[in-house]
Amino acid sequence: MNIRQLTCRCLPLLLTLLFQAVSVAAQNRPVCLQCHESQTGRGGAVVKPWQGSVHAENGIGCQNCHGGDPNDPVNAMDPSRGFLGVPGETAIPSFCGRCHVGIRDEYLQSAHGRALGRGGPTCVTCHGSHDVKRATLSIINEKNCARCHAYAPAAELKNAMVQTEKRIETIDERLKVYKGEGVDTEAREKALFSTRNRYHRLFHEVDTAKVTGESAQIDAELDKIQQDFGRINAERQKRKIIGAGAVSGAFLAALFFHLLRKTYD
């Protein structure tokens, strides 16, 4: 059988398998996406922003926020299945606060939260509703803040937090490197996650003195994590020395047996 005949026989089978794989993948996708992707206008406009969001990056799907059954096209939007839909303006902090509890509380106590329902900003005003990015100081900028008030007070708060953010980013990158090298970083990652959440809660403060004081405490927590890096580096160096010793020992043993064999030969 030549290649052409073999191709003619195998191609239908390959196409069938490919079609089945695509069909299974489509079936495994939440019905929310299957339906909304085919819509035009507002219904379909939410899909791509969500796909590029920090929520999608961390496996947070439509149902995690809006409720409902993502596997049942008939009852997906049934309130008895937990479907919540789109929250009203004053309900947004509680809606997002189901996951972001500490941040919700800080927001509600802030000047922004106290103005809720009276023209004050909600979570989606600054973070968006579907295209939600990882929160960094870049969100505090003149374009965002000047929509409601003068930017100067916000800039002062941002300056009080900038060094802390740089330290968090540096530590996060360092942990990723260590993890890639096989170092157990789980405890330190959890510590950084907790510290970063505490830091993010400061984003909603309008008291510069409080932000400065809290930042100092957060820096102390980051110091503890960075002190562990010294121990990690010492352990890595120790492993390198042991590894080099083992390689050298194996080489010398091989050389010894080689010379011994030549002697007897």
N, C-alpha and C positions, 0 to 999 in steps of 0.2 A: 504494500500500500504506500503510495507516494504522499508527499506532504499536502498536496492539494486535496486528495481524497480524504486524508485524515482531518484536514481543516473543515471540509464540507460536512463531515460526520459530527465533529465535536462542536462546531459553532452553534447549532441550535440548542445543545445542552448547556453551553456556557451562557448563552443569552437567557435561557430559562432560569438558571441559577442566579444570574445577576438581577433579573426582574424580581425573583423571590426575595433576594436580599434587600432590595430597595423597598419592596412592599412591607417586609418585616420591620425595617427601620422606620418607615412612615407610621406603621401601626403602633410602634413603641413611643412615638412622640406624643406629648400631651395634646388632647383634643383642642385645648385653648389655642395652641399654635397652628394646628391644622386648619382651624376655622378662621382665625384672625389673619393669617398670611394670605388667604384668598380674598379678603375684603379690601375694598377701596375706602378712601376717606379716613375718618378718625379710627375706625375699627382696625384697619391694617397698619396704621401709622405707628402703633405702639410696639410692634414686633422688633424692628431693627434697633431702635434705641435700647430696648431691654437686652437684646443680644450682645450689645457692647457695654453693658453695665457691670458694676461690681457684684450685683445680685446674681446675674447669669454666671459670672466667673466662679461664684461660690455655690452654684447649684440651687439658688433660690428661684423657684419658678412662679408662674402666675398664681397658682393655687395657694402658695405660701402666704401671699398677701391678700388676695381676693377671695380665697376659700373656694368651695365647690369641689366637684369630682373631676380631676383631669383625665380620667380614663373612660368616662361615660358621656358620649356625645348628646344623649337625650337628657340626662339629669345634671349635666355639668354646672348649670346655673340655677340649680334648685336650692332654695334657702334651707331646706331640710337636710341638704348635704353640706351645709356650712357656707354656702355662697354669700359673700358680703357685698360684692359689686364695688362701686366707686364711692368713697366716703364723702360726706359733705365737708365744707371748709373747716368748721369748728371741730369736726371729728378726726381730722387728719393726724394731729399729734398722738391721739390714742391709737389710731390705726397703725401708724409706724412704730409707736411705742410698745407694741406687743413684743417686738424683738429688741428695740433700742430703749430699754426701760430707763436706765440712768440718764441717757441723753434727753429723753422725753421729760423727765422730772426737772432737769436743769433748764430746759427750754421753757417749761411752764412757769418757772420761778423768775425767768429773765424778763427784761423789758419787752422783748419780742412776744413772749408767751402771755404776758399780762395784757397785751393789745390784741389777743386772739379774738376774732369776731368783730373787731372795731377797726379793721384796716391793717392790722399787724400781719407780718409774714408768717407763713406756716412752713412746714418741712419742705414742701415742694417748691416754695418760692425760691429758695436758695439751692436746693439739691436736685430739683426736677422730680418728675413722677416716675418715669421709666428709665431714662438715661442717667441713672444714678452712678456717679463715679466715687472712687475711694476718697474719703474726706481728707483734704490737706489744706494748708494755709492759703493755697492759691484761690480757694473759694471766697476768701476775704479780699475783695478787690474793689476798686472805685466803681467799675461798671455795675456790680451787684449792689453794693451798699448805697451808692448815691441815688439809686432809684427811690429810696425812702427818706434818706437823711444825709447830712454831710459826712464825707468819708473820713475826716481827720480823726474822730474818736476810734473808729474801727482800725485805722492804720496804727494808732498807738497800741492798741491791744495786740495787733498782729506782730509788731516789733518786740513785744514782751514774750512772745511765744516762739519766735523764729529759731532760736538756738536749740530749744527743746525738740522741735520738729526735726532739725538736722541730725540730732543725736539718735532719735528714734529710727530714722531712715538708715543711718549708718549701721546701727546695731542689727536692724532687720536684714540688711544685705550681708552682714558678717555671719549671721546665723544661717542664711541660705547657703553660703559657701561651706560652712562647717557641716551642715546637713548633707550636702552633696559629697562630702568626703567621708561620710559614714559615721559622723559623730552624733551621739544621742543628744538632740537639742530640744526634746519635747518640753521639759520643765522650764527651760529658758524662754521658749516660744510662748508658753502659757503666761509666764510672768510679763513678757513684753506685750502680749495681747491685752492683759489686764491694765497695764500702765498706759498703753495707747488709748484704750477706751476712756480712762480717767482724763487723759489729755484732751481727747475729742470733746469731752463734756465742757471744757473751758471755752469752746468755740461760741457758746451761747451766753457767756458772761459779758457784762458791760462795765464791770468794775476792774479797772487796771490794777489796783493794789491787790485785789484778790487773785487775779490772774498771775501776777508776779509771784505771790506767795505760794500758790498752788504749783506753779512751774518749778519753784525751788524744791518742793517736796517730790515732784515727779522726777527731777534730775537726780535726787538721792536714790530713788528706786532704780533708775537707769545705771547709776554707779554700781549698784550691787550686781546687775547683769553683766556689766563690762568687767567687773572684777573676776567673774567666772572665766572670762576669755583668757586670762593669764593661766588659770589652771588647765584650760583646754589646750593652750599652746604648749604647756609643759608636758602634758600627756602625749601630745602629737610628737614632740621632740623625743620623748622617751621611746615611743613606738618606732620612730625612724632609726634611733640608735640600736634598738633590739633587732630591727629588720636588717640593718646594715651588718650587725654582728652575725646574724644567722646566715646571710648571703656570704660573708667573708669566711665563716666557718665551713660552709658547704664547699666553697671554692678550694680552701686549703685541704679539706678532706679528699676532694676529688684529685687535687694535685698530688697529695701523698700516695693515694692508691695507684695513680698513674706511674709515679716514680718507682713505687714498690714493684709494680708489674714489670716495668722495664728492667729492674734489677734481676728479677727471677728469669726473665726472658734471656 
